Amino acid sequence: MADEPLVLGIETSCDETGVGIVRGTTLLADAVASSVDEHARFGGVVPEVASRAHLEAMVPTIDRALKEAGVSARDLDGIAVTAGPGLAGALLVGVSAAKAYAYALGKPLYGVNHLASHICVDQLEHGALPEPTMALLVSGGHSSLLLSSDITSDVRPMGATIDDAAGEAFDKIARVLDLGFPGGPVIDRYAKEGDPEAIAFPRGLTGPRDPAYDFSFSGLKTAVARWIEAKRAAGEEVPVRDVAASFQEAVVDVLTRKAVRACKDEGVDHLMIGGGVAANSRLRFLARERCEAAGIRLRVPRPKLCTDNGAMVAALGAEMVARGRPASGWDLSADSSLPVTDPHVPGEVRSPAHDHAHEASGENLYP
């Protein structure tokens, strides 16, 4: 256990300040400071508000994670941070903090990819990822099918959303139904009391000539909104629970069908699902049902590890250390559109003289 890398991970791609600490594939701490309540009145995440919240929460959240893990900052073998994709200003706060801590402590810095981290977090619950791994990532900003033969260096996009991501569609429909923000949890809750077959909402990009693995939820969102508007215009009551259930079923039906198809086409006998929408109860149930029918093993982390968190960043950072991947340079910057094909952002190897100065500086900068 002591030989496994001890890594702290920082996640600030959106509205949650996440700090996790892992030793190898064992989770020691997962501290989160969310600013979701500050965004609720706007009906969505406001980038400037998120960035300021990260600034205020960063140091207390790191201190809380170290205390929870029962380790000293000097015990760490590395600092990992989400370098992208995400909100530019929010990412910049996390990257700046990670660089400061890494420099002060004389530790290697690893800028990692947000999407690859969502895949790697499953190692904390179900052990080492099979290679290759097929992953369905669904969140407020992403709906992607990814195939990875090595989570630290080889992630290949199979398909992605061409417009609204699944989580974004949940938020927008919740707003139309006056259910508040964020939309995912509240839609899930109302849908449990509704009929998923009550309304025949469309399934985007499921025709014979459509891209096999790409997603589109903009048309579905528009169809649901117009159906609701027509009901209200006619003076009729909107059956909120049935609308929520039927909309949710349209989303998860497409997600699971395409994911299972990708596994079959690529000859992969397992599927990993991650991202915030992976916490959706209907998605988890339908994915398990369809995977079992197709002879595919399903891996889904517990809901807390599906949403944005520092543990997933630390998990990928620990894997980078364990596999001897090069650390990032001090010129690491936030990249809001970092491609998933770049699981991490390596830098130039530092000279021995620089390393010596770096380590010496840590004696005075962090107690």
N, C-alpha and C positions, 0 to 999 in steps of 0.2 A: 504493500500500500504506500509506503513512504517513498518508493521509487517512482510512483506515478506523478505526472506533472500537476502542480497546484497552480491554478490559473483563475484570475479574476476577470470577469467579463462585464462590459458596460454597453447598454442598449438605450439609444435615444433617437430612434428613427422617426418616431411619431409623438404620441402624447404621454407615454409612460417612461419614467426614469427607472430602468431596471439594472440591478447589479447582482451578479451571481458569482459564486465561488464553487469550483469543482476540483476534485482530485481524481484525475483519470476520467472515469465514467461515473464517479460517485458525487452526487449533489450535496454540498455542505451548507450552502446558503442561497436564498433566492429572495432578495429584498426589492420591493417595487414601490415607487411613489407615483401615483397616477394623478393627472391633471384633468381627467375626463369631466369632472363636475364643472370646471371652469369653461369648458367648451359647450356644455349642454345647452346653455341659453342661446348659442349661435346655431345649433342644429348640426354642428360638424366641427372638426378640428381647425383651429385658427393657428397658423404656423408661428406667428410672433408670440402668442400666448404660450404655446408649447415650449418654445425656446427659453423664455423667461422662467417658466416653471422648472425646466431642467437645471438652469443655473442655480436656482434656490435649493433644489432637492439633491444635487449631486453629492456634495461632501457628506451630508447626514446619511444618505442612503449607502454610500460606500462604507462609512463607519459602522452602520448597522449590520451590513453584510459581514464585515470582518468579525464583529462581535458574535454574530450568530454562528459563524463557522468556527469560532474559537481559534483563530490564527492571527498572526501579526502580518502586517503588510510586507515586512522584510522576508517572510517565509515564502512569498509567492515566487513562482518560476516564470511568470509572464503576465502581461496585461493585454487582454483582447478587447476590441471595441468595434462596433458596427460602423463601417466606413461608408456604407450605402447598400442598396438604394433607400431613399426616404426623404423627409423634408430637409432641405439644405441647412437651414439655420439650426434645427434640432440636432442633426448629425454633427454639425460643427462644435456644439457644446460638448458632446460626448467624446469626440476625437481630441479636442483640446485638453479635456480633463485626463483622458488616458495617456496622452503624451506627457503631461505634467507629472503624473504619478510614476510613469515608467522611467522618465528621466531622473526624477528625484530619488527613486529607489534603485536605479541601476539595473532595471529589468528589461528584457526584450518586449517590444511592442508588436502586436499583431492586429492589423486592420482587416476585418473579415466581412463577408457578404451576409446581409440580413436574411436572404432566402436560403442560402446554404446552412445558416445557423438554425433555421426552423426545421431543417431535415436532421441535422446533427443532434438536436436536443433529445430525440427519441432514444439515443444511446443511454441517457441517464435513467430511463425507465425499462427498456427492453434489451439492453446490452448492445454489443457491437452491431453496426449496420451491415446487412448482407451486401455483397458487391457482385453485380450492380444493384442499386436501389432505385425503384420507381417511386416517385413522390408526387402527391397532389397537394399543392400549397394553395390555400384559400384564405384570403383576408380582405381587409378594407381596400387595399391597393393592388392586390395581386390575385389572379386565378391562373395557376400554372401547372403544367405537367412536366416533370423534370426526371431525367435519367442520369444517375451518377455511378461511375465505376470507382471513384475515389473522391470522397467528400471534400478533401483538402486541395484537389487539383483538377478534377474532371467532372463537371456538371453540364449536361447537355439539355437544352430546352426542347421539349417535344411539342408543346403547345402553350398558348397563353390567351388571355382575354384580348379582344380587339376593341373593346370599349369599356363599359363599366365592369369592375370586378364584382365578385359575388357579395362581399361585405359591403361594398358601396351601394349595391342594389338594396340590400337589407336596410341600410340607413335611410335611403330615399323613400322606400315604401312605408317604413315606420313613421317618417315625417308626414307623408300624405294621410296616413291613418291617425295622425295626432297621438302617436304612442311615445314620442320622446326620442332621446339619443343616449347611448348608441342603440341602433336598431336590432342588431343580432339577437341579444338575449331576450328582448321584449317580444320580438316576432316568434321566437322559439317557444316562449311561455304561452302566448295566446294560441299558437298553432296546436298545442297539445289538447285544446278543448274544441278544435274545429275539425271540419271534414276536408281532407286533402283532395277529394274528388268532387267537391262542390262546384268548382269553377274550372273550366278547361283553359288554363293559361298556356301560352305558346312555349315551346322548347327551342331556343335559338341554336342555329348551326347544327341541326341534326338531320338535315336532308342528305340524300345520297351523293350530291356533288359538293357538299360543304366540307371544309377542312376537318379531318377526323379528330384532331385533338385540341383545336382552338375553341374558345368560349365567347359568348356574347350574351350579356344580360340587359343591354339597353332596350331592346325591343320588348322584352318581358316587363321591364320596369314601366315602359310607356303603356303597355296593354293593361297592366294592373291599375295604373293611375287613371286611365280613361274609363275603365270599368267602374271605379269608385266615383268619378265625376258624374258619370251617367246616372248612377243610382241617386246621388245627391240632387242632381238637376231634376230628377223625376219626383223628388220629395220622399224617396224611400229610405229606409234605414239601411245602413251599410253593415252587413254581417261580418264584423271585424275578425272574429275567430276563424270563420271559413275562408275569408280572403287571405289571412295570414298563413293558414294551413295549405291552401292551394298554391299560393306564391312560393312558399318554402319548398313544397313538393316539386315544383317546376325547376327550382334551382338545384336541389340535391339529386334529382333524377338525372339531369344532364351531367353533373359533376361525377357521379358514381359510374354511370354508363361509359363515359369517355375514359375514365381512369382504368376500369376493368378491361376495356378494349385495348388500351395501350399496353397493359401487362401481357395480355394474350398475344398481341402482335409482336412484342419484343421478346417473348419467351421468358418473362420474369414472373416468378411464382409468389411474389409478395408485393404488398402496396403499403406505403407509409403516407399518412395524411397529417398535415401540419398547418399552422396559421390560425388566426383567431376564429374563423368560421368552423374550424375542425372541432370546436367546443359545442357545436350545434348537435342536439340530441338526435334529431331525425337523420342528419347526415351520417352520424356514427352508426346508427342502427341499420340504415339502408346499405351503407358500405359493407358492414359485416355480413349482412344477408346475401348480398350479391357476390362478395368475395368467397364466402363459403360455397355458394352454388358453383362458382367457377374454379374451385380448388386453389384459391389464392389466399395466402396468409396476410392478415391485416395487422398493421402496427399503427396505433394512434396514441400519442401521449395523453396523460390526464389533462383535463381542461386548463388548469393553471399554466401548464407548460406549452399549451397551444398558442395562447396570446403572447404578445411581445414581452420578453423578459431577459434579464441579464444571464440567466442560467444557460440559455441556448448559445449565447455568444461565448461564454466561458467554456462550454462543451466543445465548440469548434476550435477555440484557442488551444485547449488542452490536446486536441487531436493534432493540431499544427505542431505543437512542441514535441509530442510523442513520435511524430513521423519525421522530425527534423526539418520542417519547412523553414525557409528563411524568414527572419523577422522583417517588419516594415521599417522604412527609414523615417527619420525625423521630419521629412518633408511630406509625410502622409497627410492627405487632405480629405475632406468629406466629398463624396461623389453621389449626388442625388439620383443619378441614373446608372450606377455601377451595374454592369451586366452580370447575370447569374453565372456566366461562363468564367468569371473571376471569383472563385471562392474566397481568395484573400489577396491583399495588395502587398507584395514583397518589396523590399527596398534594397539598396546597395549594401554590401557587407562593410561594416565599419572597420576602420583600421585599429590595430592594437592600441595605438596611442589614444585614439578617441575613446575606445572602450575603457581604458584606464582612467581617463579624465571623467568619463561618465560615472563609473563606479565610485570614484572619490567624491564626486559632487553629491552623491546620495547620502554620504555620511552627515552632511549638514542640512540637507533640504527636507528630510523627513525623519522624525524621531523614531 
